[in-house]
Amino acid sequence: MSLKSTLEIYELLDSAYVDGNTVCAFFSEQGAMTKMSRLCGEKGYTDMVEIIVPGTDGRTKGGNAPTIEVAGSLGGIGGRPTICGIVSDADGAVVALACAQKVIKMAQKGDKLPGDLVVRTTICTNAPTMPHHPVPFMDSYLDFVTLKKHIIDQTADAIVITETSRGNRVANYPVFGITPTVKEGWILKVSEDAIDVMERVTQEPAKVIPITMQDITPVTNGIHHLNGLGEVPDGTVAPCFGVGLTSPLPLSGAAPGVTNVSSLEIAVRYVVEVVKGFLMGTFSFYDREEFVSLVSMYGDMTRLYKGGEV
């Protein structure tokens, strides 16, 4: 059960005073490795936090076990002073950070994983909003291409992106959905393991968010994006897939009062199971042989990560 971790992280972030230092201090007290950097734009800043939960044979200890990253992707956790309180967009950060805390608690109770878990997300309590159809998104004081470059760990062997994905008319179901795996510009089939874990955790048929080619291109190109779940920086070779926090109706990322912590707990539990499976060698993000065949037949697709140039 991940409910306690989810509640604690939600309460931590639901504050006008929280910043990257606050979050790092919270996790440092629990024995995690932390790092914070303040990223400044022309009109404001956002704090980037990194939480590392070392594995028994992880790279932080000189071992060879794989590393997995959970990247909490968002614009801001709040839109003060215009919006009072935590907003829907914050849920990507809540899930990512709650996952980190749950894995820490597992290790303290003897369930230690072999590889390292890296969690990165942004903390901004007064982010601006941006127009988007059908409902507004939360914006950021930095452009999202720059944010993704800082959020995504290029050294990770696999990446799970957690992000609020309620502002659309395509993926409208309760709790969360998963995307197909994205690797080096290719949108691959949905991981069978990702489906298996989702059905086990939710005890319902898996729900898939249908990202398209334009969703993995840079958000700055002016093309409509369903969400940022498939968007990764140029140079990222690790396979990744998204866990999108969804809702039956389109809801703005800037909307307060949206978060249902009991629903988020299910998403946290799912991400924890993915982390456990990957680090223990029982979870695969993609079919390696199929990927090699696709590239050999149809070529490189990393040009989609560029800003429009071929």
N, C-alpha and C positions, 0 to 999 in steps of 0.2 A: 504494500500500500504506500502511495506517494502523497497522500492527502496532507499530512503534516508539513512536508517540505513545500508543497504548493502554497499552503496557507501562509507559511512563514515568509516565503519570497514575495507573495502578493502584498503582505503587510509591510515588508521592507520597502517595496517600490512605491506604495501608495502614500507618497509624502512629497510636499513641496520642497523639502530640504535634502532629499536623497541625491547623491552624486556618485561618481565612480569610486571615490575614496571610501564612501560609506559601504558600498557593495564589497569592495576588496577587503575592508576591515572585517566585515561579517564572515567572509570565507577564510581569511587568515586565521581567525580565532578557532576555526574548525580544522586547521592543519593543512589547508590547500595552499598551493603556490599561486600567487596573484600578481597581476601587473595592470597598471592603469595609465592611459595616455589621454591628454586633453586635445581634441582636434578642433581647431578654430576656423570658422568661416568669416565672411565679411560682417555678418550681423549677430553672430553668436557662436556657441560651441556645443559640442557633444562629447561625452566621456566614453572612451572605449575601454572595456574591462576584459581581462583574460583570467580565467580560472583553470588551473591545471590540477587534475587529480592523478597523481602518479600511480602507475601499475607496478606489480611486483617485478616485472621484467621489461618495463617501459624504457623509452629512450632517455627520460630524465634521470634514470638510474644506471645508464650505460647498457641497457638491455636491447633486445632485438624484436620485441613484440610490437605489433602494429599500433598506430595512433589513430583515434577517431576524433573528429571535431563535431560539436553541436553548435551551430551558429545561429544566434537569436537575431533575426533581421527585422529592423523596424526604423521608423523615423524618430519617434519620441514616445516616452511613456506618459507624457502630459503635454498640454497645450496652454499652460498658464501664461498670462492672467486671463485670457479669454475663456478658457475651459477650466473648470474646477474639478480636481481629482484625477485619478488614473484613467486612461482611455483604452479603447479596444486594441489599439496598435501595440500596447505594452505586452500583450499576451505572448508574443514571440519571445520576448525577454524572460517573462515569468517561466515559461516552459523550459527554456534552455538552462536558466539558473537553478530551477527546482530539480532538474535532472542532475546537475552537478552536486547539489546538496544530498540528493538521495544516494548517489554513488559513493560519496564521502561516508555517509552513515552505514552503507553496506560494508565498506572496508573496515570501519570501526567495529563492526559486529562479526568480522571474520570472513566475509564474502569479498575477497580482494580479486580484482581483475588483473590479467597479465599485462595489458597495454595501458598507455596513458589516455585519459579523456581530457580534451581541451574544449573549453566553453568560452566563446567570445560573444559579446553583445554590446549594445550602446545604451547609455543612460543619459536622457535629456528630458527635463521636467517642463520645459517651456518651448517646445518645438512649434514651428508654424504649420499651417495646413496648406494643401494644394488642391486645385480643382481636379476632379476625375469623375468620369461617368461609370456607374449611376450615382455614386456618392463620393464625397471628398475623401482624400487620403491624408494621412499625416505626412508632413514634409520634414526636411532636416536643414540645418544650417550649413551642411556640406552636401555636395551632390552625391547621389546614390552610387555612382561608379566609384568615387573615392571611398565611400563608406564600405562598399563590398571589398575593396582592396585591403582594408584594415580588418574587416570581420573574418574573411576567409583565410585560414591557415594553409599556406601553400605546401607545408611539409606534412600535412595530415594524409593518411592513406585512404580515408573515406570521410565524407562530410554529410551531415544531416542539417538542413536549414529549417528552422522553425519560424513561422511568420503568420501574423493575422491575415486571413484571406477571406474576409467577409464582405468586401466591397465589390461584389460582382453578381451577375445573374446566371452564372454557369455552374458553380459548385455550391449549391444551396442545400446543405444538409447539416444536421446537428454535429457538434463536437469538432471533428477534424477529418481531413482527407489526405491522401498521399499522392505524390506526383510520380510519373515515370522517372527512371534514373537518367541523369544527364552526365555525359562524359565527353570532354573535348569537343563540344559543339554538337554532339549527337544526342538526340532524345531517344533513348532506348526503351525497350519494353519495361513494364512495371516489374520490379523484382519479385519473384515468387516468394522469397523469404519475407519481403516486406508485407506481402499480402497475408502470408501465413501468420505472422506475428500480429497483424492488425485484427484478423479474425479471431485469434486466440484472446487478445486483450479486450476487444470490444464485444465479443460473442455475437457479432453481426457480420453480414457480408461486407467485404472491404469496399471503401469508397475512394474513388480516384479523381484527382483534380487534373483535367485535361489541358496541360500546358502545351503551347504550340511553338513553332520556330521563332516567332517574333517575341515570345516571352523570355527567351534566353539571350536576346540582343541587349545592348546597353540601353537602360531606361532613358538616357539623355538623347536618343535618336529621334524623338518625337512620335514614335510608333506606339500605338496602344498596347499596354501590358496588362494581362489579367492580374498578375502579382509579380513578386520578385523571387519566387521560389526556385526558378530554374536559372536565374542570372548569377553567374560567377565571373570573377576577373579573368582576363586573358592570362594564360600561363598555368591555370589550374588544371592538373591532369587527374586528380583524384575523382572517382565517381561520387556523385551526390544525388540526393533526392530530397524533396521537400515534405514537411509536415505542416499543412496549412490549417489554421484554426478557422473553422467555417461556421455558418449560421443559416437557418432556413430562409431568411430574408436578407437582402443586401443592407449592410450596416456600415456606416462610415468608420474608418479607423480612428477618427477624431471623436467618436461618440463615447461619453462616459457612462458608467453604470451597466456596461455590457458584460463584463467578465463573470462567468459562472465557474467558480473555483472547482466544484465537483466535476464539471465537464473537463476542465483543464487537467485535473488529476489523471483522467484517462489518457490524455495526450502525453503527459509526463511519463506515465507508466509504460506507454508504448515506446517512447524514445529511449527510456532506460533499458527496455528489453532489446532494442536494436543495438545499443551500445554493448550490452552484455554479449549478445550473440556474435557481433563482429569481432570483439576483442578475444573471444573464446574460440573463434574459428568456425562457428556454426551458422553464420549469416553472410550471404553474398549480395552485393549491390548490383552485380551484372554478370552476364555470361561472357567470360574473357574471349573464348574462341569465336563467338558470334561477333563481338566487337572488332576483333582483328579481321574477320572476313568482310565486315561492312566497310572498314577503312580501305582494305585492299581492293574492293570492288568499286567503291564510290568516292573514295578520297577523303581528304582532311576537311573538317567542318569548323575548325577554330576561327575561321574568318568571321563567323557570326558573333564572336566576342569583340570584334573591332567596332569602331565608331561609324561604320558605314562604308569604309574603303574596302576594296577587294584585294 
